[in-house]
Amino acid sequence: MLGGRPERTDVALTVFNLAREAGISRATANRAVGLLAEFRAAEARHRRSSPRALKERVRALDAELRVVRGAEIAKLRGLARTLSQHIQVLTLQVVERDTVIEVGSSNWPDLLVTPGLSP
């Protein structure tokens, strides 16, 4: 029955169908507690691996992945903004440094003149 080839019933995994396949009454099947526990565990495994259950699991995982990707993308965009701001600050510092160097080098001969002495 778990293999999907029942001889006396449809493919539904129920205690009634289990009893019919075994050729016993449903009451007798219900008294076989160990067998019922094993049957229900096998039925649960079968239900989890059914195409419908697997499709639902894939949909749930896709939704979870979209959430994780969205969070990652938001984090990366924030990091890109921060790095962009750092680049702007560094660029301004380089321009300022170059300006100081340029102004300083054009005044370099003036710096050699000692105050009070003529050249």
N, C-alpha and C positions, 0 to 999 in steps of 0.2 A: 504494500500500500504506500509506503514512504517512497518507493522507487517510482511511483506514478503509474503503476500498472495494476489497478485493482481488478478483480475478477467478477465481483458481485455487486459493486457499488460504483458511484461516481468518484471523482478524484478528491472530493472534500475530505479533509483530515478531521473527522469527528469520532467521538467514542461510539456512536451508533454505527457508523460505517466500519469501524475497527471490529466491533462485535459481529456484524454481518459477515465480514471477510473471514473472521475466525470461526464462524458457524456456532456462535454462542449467543446467549441472550445479553441484552444490555445490562441487566442487573448483575449477571455473572462477571461481565467485563468491569463493572464499577467496583466489584469486590477485589479485583486484582490490583491493589494499591500500587505495588512496585511497578507493575507493567504499565499502569496508567501514568505514573510519574515519568517513566521512560518515554512513553508515547507523547505526552504533552511537551517534554523537553525537545524531542525530535520534531514535533509539529512547530514549536517556537523557532527552532533553527531553520526549518523549511520556510516559515513565514518571513523570517529576516532575509533569507536569500532568494525570495521570489522576485521576479522581474519588477513587479510594482513596488515592492519595498526597496529594491536597489535603486530604482528611478527616484523615489522619494529621498533616499539617502544622498544621491547625486545632487538633487535640487538643493537640499539642505547644505551640503558642502559647497556648492557654487555660491549660495547666498553668504555663507561664512567667509569664503574666499574674497567675495566682493567687499565685504566689510573690512577685512584685513588689508586688502589692497588699497582701499580708500584711505584708511588710516596711514598706511605707509606713504602714499602719494602726498597726503597733507603734510606729513612730517618732512618729506623731502622738499616740498615747496617752501616750507618755512626755513629749512636749512639753506636752500638756494637764495632766499631773500637775505638771510643773515650774511652769507658769503658775499653777495652782491654789495651790501652795505660796507663790508670790510674792504672790498676792492675799491670802492669809492673813496673811503677814508685814506687808504694807502696811496691812491693816485693823487689826492690833494696834498698829502704829505710830501710826495716826490716832487710835485710842482713847486711847493713852498721851498723845499730844500734846494732845488735847482735855481730858483729865484734868488735865494740868499747867496748861493755860490756865485751866480752871475753878477750880482750887485757887489759882492765882496771882491771879486777879481777885477772889476772895472775900477774900483777904488784902491786897488793894491798900491800903486805908486804914491798915492796920498798918504798911505799908512807909513811909508818909509820916511816921510818928512817929519823931522822932529820939531815940535812946536817951539817957536822962538828963534829957530835957525832958518836962514834962507837957503834954498837949494843951490 
